[in-house]
Amino acid sequence: MGAKPGRSPIWARRRLVAGIRWRTRTGTPWRDVPERYGPWGRMYDLFRRWQRDGTWQRILAELQAQVDAKQLITWDINVDSTVCRAHQHAAGARKRGACGSNRPVVSPPSRTTTGTDARVAA
Protein backbone atom coordinates (compact mmCIF):
# COMPACT_ATOMS: atom_id res chain seq x y z
CA MET A 1 0.00 0.00 0.00
CA GLY A 2 2.85 2.43 0.78
CA ALA A 3 4.63 1.84 -2.52
CA LYS A 4 4.50 4.67 -5.03
CA PRO A 5 3.43 3.86 -8.56
CA GLY A 6 5.95 4.14 -11.36
CA ARG A 7 9.48 3.05 -11.98
CA SER A 8 11.54 2.39 -8.87
CA PRO A 9 14.73 4.42 -8.51
CA ILE A 10 17.79 2.51 -9.65
CA TRP A 11 20.26 4.60 -7.66
CA ALA A 12 19.66 5.12 -3.96
CA ARG A 13 19.52 8.75 -2.90
CA ARG A 14 22.18 8.07 -0.27
CA ARG A 15 24.60 7.03 -3.01
CA LEU A 16 23.79 10.15 -5.07
CA VAL A 17 24.35 12.40 -2.04
CA ALA A 18 27.66 10.63 -1.40
CA GLY A 19 28.62 11.41 -5.00
CA ILE A 20 27.63 15.07 -4.53
CA ARG A 21 29.74 15.22 -1.37
CA TRP A 22 32.68 13.64 -3.21
CA ARG A 23 32.38 16.12 -6.06
CA THR A 24 32.18 19.19 -3.79
CA ARG A 25 35.07 17.93 -1.64
CA THR A 26 37.39 17.30 -4.60
CA GLY A 27 36.24 20.13 -6.86
CA THR A 28 36.26 18.02 -10.01
CA PRO A 29 33.80 18.50 -12.88
CA TRP A 30 30.50 16.65 -12.66
CA ARG A 31 31.43 14.32 -15.51
CA ASP A 32 34.47 13.07 -13.57
CA VAL A 33 32.52 11.72 -10.59
CA PRO A 34 33.21 7.95 -10.27
CA GLU A 35 30.54 5.61 -11.60
CA ARG A 36 30.10 3.94 -8.19
CA TYR A 37 28.06 6.98 -7.09
CA GLY A 38 25.69 6.77 -10.03
CA PRO A 39 25.22 8.74 -13.22
CA TRP A 40 26.65 12.26 -12.99
CA GLY A 41 23.54 13.73 -14.61
CA ARG A 42 21.29 12.38 -11.84
CA MET A 43 23.66 13.75 -9.20
CA TYR A 44 23.74 17.17 -10.83
CA ASP A 45 19.94 17.25 -11.14
CA LEU A 46 19.51 16.35 -7.47
CA PHE A 47 22.13 18.92 -6.43
CA ARG A 48 20.48 21.73 -8.45
CA ARG A 49 16.97 20.80 -7.33
CA TRP A 50 18.00 20.89 -3.65
CA GLN A 51 19.93 24.09 -4.24
CA ARG A 52 16.90 25.81 -5.75
CA ASP A 53 14.41 24.74 -3.09
CA GLY A 54 16.73 25.53 -0.16
CA THR A 55 17.36 21.98 1.05
CA TRP A 56 21.13 22.50 1.32
CA GLN A 57 20.62 25.64 3.42
CA ARG A 58 18.24 23.79 5.75
CA ILE A 59 20.72 20.90 6.11
CA LEU A 60 23.53 23.34 6.95
CA ALA A 61 21.40 25.24 9.46
CA GLU A 62 20.33 22.00 11.18
CA LEU A 63 23.88 20.68 11.38
CA GLN A 64 25.13 24.00 12.77
CA ALA A 65 22.33 24.00 15.36
CA GLN A 66 23.20 20.46 16.49
CA VAL A 67 26.90 21.23 16.78
CA ASP A 68 26.21 24.53 18.55
CA ALA A 69 23.91 22.78 21.04
CA LYS A 70 26.76 20.42 21.94
CA GLN A 71 29.10 23.44 22.17
CA LEU A 72 31.51 21.90 19.67
CA ILE A 73 31.80 25.02 17.54
CA THR A 74 33.03 28.51 18.30
CA TRP A 75 31.67 31.49 16.41
CA ASP A 76 34.82 33.60 16.52
CA ILE A 77 35.70 35.64 13.47
CA ASN A 78 39.31 35.93 12.38
CA VAL A 79 40.36 38.32 9.63
CA ASP A 80 43.76 37.62 8.20
CA SER A 81 45.42 40.56 6.46
CA THR A 82 47.66 38.35 4.35
CA VAL A 83 44.82 37.77 1.91
CA CYS A 84 44.52 41.49 1.09
CA ARG A 85 46.16 42.19 -2.23
CA ALA A 86 46.61 45.27 -4.34
CA HIS A 87 45.04 45.52 -7.77
CA GLN A 88 47.21 44.42 -10.67
CA HIS A 89 47.43 48.00 -11.94
CA ALA A 90 48.81 49.19 -8.60
CA ALA A 91 52.21 47.65 -9.29
CA GLY A 92 54.71 50.21 -10.59
CA ALA A 93 52.42 53.20 -10.19
CA ARG A 94 53.91 56.68 -9.85
CA LYS A 95 54.57 57.70 -6.28
CA ARG A 96 53.91 61.45 -6.62
CA GLY A 97 50.97 61.63 -8.94
CA ALA A 98 50.58 63.27 -12.35
CA CYS A 99 51.35 66.90 -11.34
CA GLY A 100 54.22 66.27 -8.90
CA SER A 101 57.08 66.53 -11.39
CA ASN A 102 58.62 69.93 -12.24
CA ARG A 103 60.66 68.64 -15.17
CA PRO A 104 59.31 69.04 -18.70
CA VAL A 105 57.94 65.91 -20.27
CA VAL A 106 59.58 66.46 -23.67
CA SER A 107 62.33 64.20 -24.93
CA PRO A 108 65.64 65.66 -26.16
CA PRO A 109 65.77 66.30 -29.90
CA SER A 110 67.17 63.39 -31.85
CA ARG A 111 70.17 63.97 -34.08
CA THR A 112 69.60 63.16 -37.69
CA THR A 113 72.20 61.02 -39.37
CA THR A 114 73.38 62.07 -42.81
CA GLY A 115 75.60 60.20 -45.24
CA THR A 116 78.73 61.99 -44.08
CA ASP A 117 78.01 61.36 -40.39
CA ALA A 118 77.55 57.67 -41.06
CA ARG A 119 81.00 57.41 -42.65
CA VAL A 120 82.63 59.25 -39.76
CA ALA A 121 80.96 57.01 -37.17
CA ALA A 122 82.13 53.84 -38.93
KALINDA-V987708 format. One record per helix or strand of 2 or more residues. SS is the DSSP state (H for helix, E for strand). FROM is the first residue (numbers start at 0). LEN is the number of residues. If there is no record, write none. Layout:
BEGIN
SS FROM LEN
SS FROM LEN
END
This chain:
BEGIN
H 12 14
H 29 3
H 34 3
H 39 14
H 54 15
H 80 3
H 87 3
H 114 7
END
